[in-house]
């Protein structure tokens, strides 16, 4: 199994695939990590908490596969 996570300013994506590259799991969550980033130049605590919660979900999914 292979997995990749893409953390962007608006969403967090997860793709889990088996060999030879068959998609097993494809998830997308909107976390708004970059909310207010342009003005404050820092990540907001609430944005980081939302993103970390999704990463914990994705960890659980990865472990189950």
Buried (B, 14 or more C-beta within 10 A) or exposed (E): EEBEBEEEEEBBBBBBBEEEEEEEBEBEBEBBBBBEBEEEEEBBEEBEEBBEEBBEBBEEBBEEE
